[in-house]
Amino acid sequence: MQKYNAMRRSAAVALRFSACALLGALGACASDPQSGALSSSTPPAVAADSGPIMPLSSAADASASSGTLSLREDAPLRYVVKKGDTLWSIANYFLRDPWQWPQLWYTNGQVKNPHLIYPGDVLSLIMVDGHPRLAGPDVVEHLSPQVRNLSLDQALPAIPIEAIRNFLKGPRVLTEDEIKKAPYVVEYTGEHIDGSANNSVYVKKLPKDPATSWAIVQIGDEYKDPDTSERLGFEALPAGEGEIRTSGDPAEMLITKSNREVMIGDRLLPIETQRFDSNFYPHAPLKPVDGRIISVFDGVIEIPQYQIVALNRGSKAGLDPGTVLSIFQTGRVVPDPYGNKPVQLPEQYAGLLMVFKVTPKVSYALVMSATRPAHVYDKVHQPTPTHR
């Protein structure tokens, strides 16, 4: 067994692994522009396992030895990754708390980072040094070495991208100064008053050498920290996109795409060209978080699963894409039937959300699970393990 393990580790180092595992994408994977090879950023510190690998006869055996892990008793011993899976959905097959997966993933002693997983890969629940671990095919299946020619776009995303696709180019957070300096729609062309796609508008205040394409946004609510009253910025809601057709002040712009009717006074912003990176991984924050939901995309009153929310905490508070937080309903204040002072009821757990877009003071997150409706100004904290 010792000789086999040494050979296996040596082979693992020599090969470029074919995929970044779910419960193991311990860093953002990227493509080397020179070679096209996969590479990974430095992952969080996770102790590598080096002990003997043992098969499991049932998930109950693993659950009994899980320690602080909230392993599901009905977790499968073997799972074949399917098209349409996400890192979060696969984590739910094995864990009660999907954000705990870095503790579950088996890391080879000489391989610092697992790699992306793809449809068709096999994940197996095993025991290593008496602890349950999840391993990919390179550890358990003993397949002959193969090179996988698949792009990062074919790897599993962390969350369902369809739920946030229309959001990825906006809204964004703007300061009051940024809004004042932005070009704006001054009038419709001709006699029509329809601000939809394939119609034109006049715009003012373009820079000296303007870009051809622009995002058209409507200024929404001001973000304020409900605890400190600090002004965090304004919400810029995407209304559409346009292309400058004639120069001047005003210049003429054709509306090429519309999410909602373009209105006089709407502002123009440069189109965000950065590609959304879905290869982040679910993880708990590295330090305590005490924040609140300050806005809900599309303005719903009760926040269901897969709804997008804005938080009053961002990268300055240690949040980054993939950060998982628990949602707590703010406790109501009720009268005491036998006392003179009102009673503050405790917070109630309402679900989990995952951050996917971050600015210094504000971040956007997707509600991944909801046990009861959440609302604006409800609190978010670091998640705690489930005990059942």
C-alpha positions in Angstrom: 0.0 0.0 0.0 2.9 2.4 0.9 4.6 1.7 -2.4 1.3 2.2 -4.4 0.6 5.5 -2.6 4.1 6.8 -3.5 3.6 5.8 -7.1 0.2 7.4 -7.2 1.5 10.7 -5.8 4.4 10.7 -8.2 2.0 10.2 -11.2 -0.2 12.9 -9.9 2.6 15.4 -9.8 3.7 14.5 -13.3 0.3 14.8 -14.9 -1.8 17.9 -15.5 -5.0 17.0 -13.7 -8.1 17.0 -15.7 -10.5 18.8 -13.4 -11.0 21.1 -10.3 -13.3 19.3 -8.0 -16.3 20.5 -6.5 -15.8 20.2 -3.1 -12.3 21.0 -3.9 -11.9 24.0 -6.0 -9.8 25.6 -3.4 -8.8 28.4 -5.6 -9.9 30.2 -8.7 -8.7 28.3 -11.8 -7.5 30.1 -14.8 -6.1 29.4 -18.2 -2.4 30.2 -19.0 -2.5 32.4 -22.0 0.8 31.1 -23.3 0.2 27.3 -22.9 -3.5 27.0 -22.4 -2.8 24.9 -19.3 -5.0 25.2 -16.2 -3.5 27.0 -13.3 -4.8 27.8 -9.8 -4.5 30.7 -7.4 -3.2 29.9 -3.9 -5.9 28.1 -2.0 -6.8 28.5 1.7 -4.7 26.5 4.1 -6.1 23.0 4.2 -4.2 20.1 5.8 -3.3 17.5 3.2 -4.2 13.9 4.0 -1.4 11.4 3.8 -2.8 8.3 5.5 -4.2 5.1 4.1 -7.4 5.2 2.0 -10.1 2.9 3.0 -13.4 2.1 1.2 -16.8 2.7 2.9 -19.6 0.2 3.2 -22.2 2.9 4.0 -22.6 6.7 4.5 -23.5 6.0 8.1 -20.0 4.8 8.7 -18.6 8.1 7.5 -21.3 10.1 9.4 -20.2 8.5 12.6 -16.6 9.6 12.1 -17.4 13.0 10.6 -16.4 15.0 13.7 -17.3 18.7 13.0 -18.6 17.9 9.5 -22.3 17.9 9.0 -22.3 14.9 6.7 -25.6 13.6 5.4 -26.5 10.1 6.6 -27.9 9.4 3.1 -24.9 10.7 1.3 -24.0 8.5 -1.7 -20.8 6.6 -1.7 -20.3 7.3 -5.4 -21.6 10.1 -7.5 -21.3 10.7 -11.3 -21.2 14.4 -12.2 -24.1 15.3 -14.6 -24.5 18.2 -17.0 -26.5 20.9 -15.1 -24.9 20.2 -11.7 -23.3 23.0 -9.8 -20.7 22.9 -7.0 -23.4 23.8 -4.6 -25.9 21.2 -5.7 -23.3 18.4 -5.5 -22.2 19.6 -2.1 -25.8 19.2 -1.0 -25.7 15.5 -1.8 -22.9 14.9 0.7 -23.2 17.7 3.3 -26.0 19.3 5.4 -23.9 22.5 5.2 -22.5 22.8 1.7 -20.0 25.5 2.7 -18.1 22.9 4.7 -16.8 21.1 1.7 -13.1 22.2 2.0 -13.0 20.0 5.1 -14.4 17.0 3.2 -12.3 17.2 0.0 -9.3 14.8 -0.1 -6.1 16.5 -1.1 -3.1 14.5 -2.2 0.0 15.2 -0.1 1.9 16.6 -3.1 -0.9 18.3 -4.9 -1.7 21.6 -3.3 -4.9 22.3 -5.3 -7.6 20.1 -6.7 -8.9 21.1 -10.1 -12.2 21.7 -11.9 -14.7 18.8 -12.2 -16.7 18.1 -15.4 -19.7 16.1 -16.3 -18.8 12.4 -16.3 -16.3 12.6 -13.5 -16.8 10.2 -10.6 -16.6 11.4 -7.0 -16.3 8.8 -4.2 -16.8 9.0 -0.4 -13.8 7.3 1.3 -12.1 7.2 4.7 -8.6 8.7 5.2 -7.0 8.4 8.6 -10.4 7.6 10.1 -12.1 10.7 8.6 -14.6 10.9 5.7 -13.2 12.5 2.5 -14.5 13.1 -1.0 -12.1 12.1 -3.8 -12.1 12.4 -7.5 -11.3 9.7 -10.0 -7.5 10.3 -9.9 -7.5 8.9 -6.4 -10.1 6.2 -6.3 -10.7 5.0 -9.8 -7.0 4.3 -10.7 -7.6 5.1 -14.3 -4.7 5.3 -16.8 -3.4 8.8 -17.2 -5.3 11.0 -19.7 -5.1 14.6 -20.8 -8.5 16.3 -20.8 -8.9 18.9 -23.6 -11.9 20.8 -22.2 -12.1 24.5 -21.7 -12.9 26.1 -18.3 -16.3 27.1 -19.7 -17.3 23.5 -19.7 -16.5 23.0 -16.0 -19.2 23.1 -13.4 -20.1 26.6 -12.1 -20.4 27.2 -8.3 -24.0 28.5 -8.6 -26.8 28.3 -11.3 -25.6 31.0 -13.7 -29.0 31.3 -15.3 -30.3 32.8 -12.0 -27.8 35.7 -12.3 -27.2 35.9 -16.1 -29.3 39.1 -16.6 -27.6 40.7 -13.6 -24.0 40.2 -14.6 -23.6 43.5 -16.4 -25.5 45.4 -13.7 -26.7 46.8 -11.5 -23.5 48.4 -10.2 -22.8 50.8 -7.4 -22.2 54.4 -8.3 -21.1 57.4 -6.3 -23.0 60.7 -6.6 -19.9 62.2 -8.3 -19.8 59.4 -10.9 -23.5 59.9 -11.7 -23.1 63.7 -12.2 -20.2 63.1 -14.6 -21.9 60.4 -16.7 -23.4 61.2 -20.1 -27.2 61.1 -20.2 -30.2 60.8 -22.6 -31.6 64.2 -23.4 -34.4 63.5 -25.9 -35.9 60.9 -28.3 -35.1 61.5 -32.0 -37.9 62.2 -34.4 -41.4 62.3 -33.0 -41.6 58.9 -31.4 -41.5 58.6 -27.6 -40.6 54.9 -27.5 -37.3 54.2 -25.8 -37.0 50.5 -26.9 -34.5 48.7 -29.0 -33.9 49.9 -32.6 -35.0 53.4 -31.8 -32.7 56.4 -31.4 -32.1 59.0 -28.7 -30.0 62.1 -28.3 -27.3 62.0 -25.6 -25.2 64.8 -24.0 -21.9 65.1 -22.1 -20.0 62.4 -24.0 -16.2 62.5 -23.5 -13.9 63.9 -26.2 -13.1 60.5 -27.7 -16.2 58.5 -26.7 -16.5 54.7 -27.0 -18.9 53.4 -29.6 -20.9 51.2 -27.2 -22.5 52.3 -23.9 -24.6 50.8 -21.2 -27.8 52.7 -20.4 -28.8 52.7 -16.7 -31.5 54.1 -14.6 -30.5 55.4 -11.1 -32.2 53.5 -8.4 -32.3 53.7 -4.7 -29.5 55.1 -2.6 -27.7 52.4 -0.6 -27.3 53.4 3.1 -25.9 51.4 5.9 -28.9 50.9 8.2 -26.6 50.6 11.3 -24.3 53.6 10.7 -26.3 55.7 8.1 -23.2 55.8 5.9 -24.0 56.5 2.3 -22.7 53.6 0.3 -23.7 54.7 -3.2 -26.5 54.5 -5.6 -28.0 51.5 -7.5 -27.5 51.7 -11.3 -30.2 49.5 -12.9 -29.5 48.3 -16.5 -32.0 49.7 -19.0 -30.2 48.7 -22.2 -27.2 49.3 -24.5 -26.6 51.7 -27.3 -24.2 52.6 -30.1 -23.2 56.2 -31.0 -24.1 56.9 -34.6 -23.3 60.6 -35.0 -21.0 62.8 -33.0 -21.8 66.1 -31.5 -23.4 67.5 -28.3 -26.0 66.2 -28.4 -24.9 63.1 -30.3 -27.3 60.5 -31.7 -27.3 57.0 -30.2 -29.2 53.9 -31.5 -30.6 51.7 -28.7 -29.4 48.2 -29.6 -30.7 46.4 -26.6 -33.3 47.2 -24.0 -34.1 45.5 -20.7 -36.7 48.2 -19.9 -37.9 51.3 -21.6 -35.1 53.9 -21.9 -36.2 57.2 -20.3 -35.0 60.8 -20.7 -32.4 61.4 -18.0 -31.1 57.9 -18.0 -27.3 57.8 -17.7 -24.6 56.2 -19.9 -21.8 54.1 -18.5 -18.9 52.2 -20.1 -19.8 48.6 -20.7 -18.2 46.3 -18.3 -15.9 44.1 -20.4 -14.5 41.8 -17.7 -15.7 38.3 -18.0 -17.7 37.0 -15.0 -15.7 34.2 -13.4 -18.0 31.4 -12.2 -15.1 29.3 -10.9 -15.1 30.6 -7.4 -15.9 28.1 -4.6 -18.4 28.1 -1.7 -16.6 29.0 1.6 -17.3 30.5 5.0 -15.8 33.9 5.6 -12.3 34.0 7.3 -13.5 36.4 10.0 -16.9 37.3 11.6 -19.4 39.2 9.5 -22.2 41.3 10.9 -24.1 42.8 7.9 -27.6 43.4 6.5 -29.6 43.0 3.4 -30.0 46.5 2.1 -31.8 46.0 -1.2 -33.5 43.3 -3.3 -33.1 43.1 -7.1 -36.5 43.8 -8.8 -38.0 45.0 -5.4 -39.8 42.0 -4.1 -41.0 42.2 -0.5 -40.3 38.6 0.6 -37.0 37.2 -0.6 -37.3 33.6 -2.0 -34.6 31.2 -3.2 -32.5 32.4 -6.1 -33.3 36.0 -5.5 -30.5 38.5 -5.8 -29.8 40.8 -2.8 -27.4 43.6 -2.0 -25.5 43.6 1.3 -24.0 46.5 3.3 -20.6 44.7 3.4 -18.0 44.2 0.7 -14.3 43.5 0.2 -13.3 45.8 3.1 -15.2 43.5 5.4 -13.4 40.4 4.0 -16.1 39.3 1.6 -15.2 37.8 -1.8 -17.0 35.8 -4.5 -18.1 32.4 -3.0 -18.5 33.7 0.6 -21.4 31.9 2.2 -23.5 33.7 4.9 -26.5 32.7 7.0 -29.6 34.9 6.8 -31.4 35.8 10.0 -34.8 37.4 10.2 -34.6 40.5 12.5 -36.4 39.8 15.7 -39.6 41.8 16.2 -40.3 44.0 19.2 -43.5 43.1 20.9 -45.3 44.3 24.0 -44.9 42.4 27.3 -48.4 41.5 28.6 -47.2 41.7 32.2 -44.5 44.3 32.0 -43.9 47.9 31.0 -41.0 47.4 28.7 -41.3 45.9 25.1 -39.6 42.6 24.4 -37.1 42.2 21.7 -37.6 38.7 20.1 -34.5 36.8 19.0 -33.3 36.6 15.4 -34.5 33.5 13.4 -32.5 31.6 10.9 -34.0 32.1 7.4 -31.5 30.5 5.0 -28.2 30.8 3.2 -26.8 33.2 0.5 -23.6 33.2 -1.5 -21.8 36.3 -2.6 -20.9 36.5 -6.3 -20.0 40.2 -7.0 -18.1 42.5 -4.6 -17.3 46.2 -4.4 -15.4 47.7 -1.5 -18.5 48.5 0.6 -21.3 46.7 -1.1 -21.7 43.1 -2.4 -24.3 41.2 -4.3 -25.4 37.7 -3.4 -27.7 34.9 -4.5 -30.1 33.3 -1.9 -29.2 29.6 -2.1 -31.7 28.3 0.3 -34.7 29.8 2.2 -36.3 28.2 5.3 -38.6 31.2 5.8 -39.0 34.5 3.9 -36.3 37.1 4.4 -36.7 40.8 4.1 -34.7 44.0 3.5 -32.7 44.9 6.7 -32.5 41.2 7.8 -29.1 40.3 9.1 -26.3 38.1 7.6 -23.6 36.4 9.7 -21.0 33.7 9.2 -22.6 30.3 8.9 -22.5 27.8 11.8 -22.5 24.0 11.4 -25.9 22.1 11.5 -26.3 19.7 14.4 -29.1 17.1 13.9 
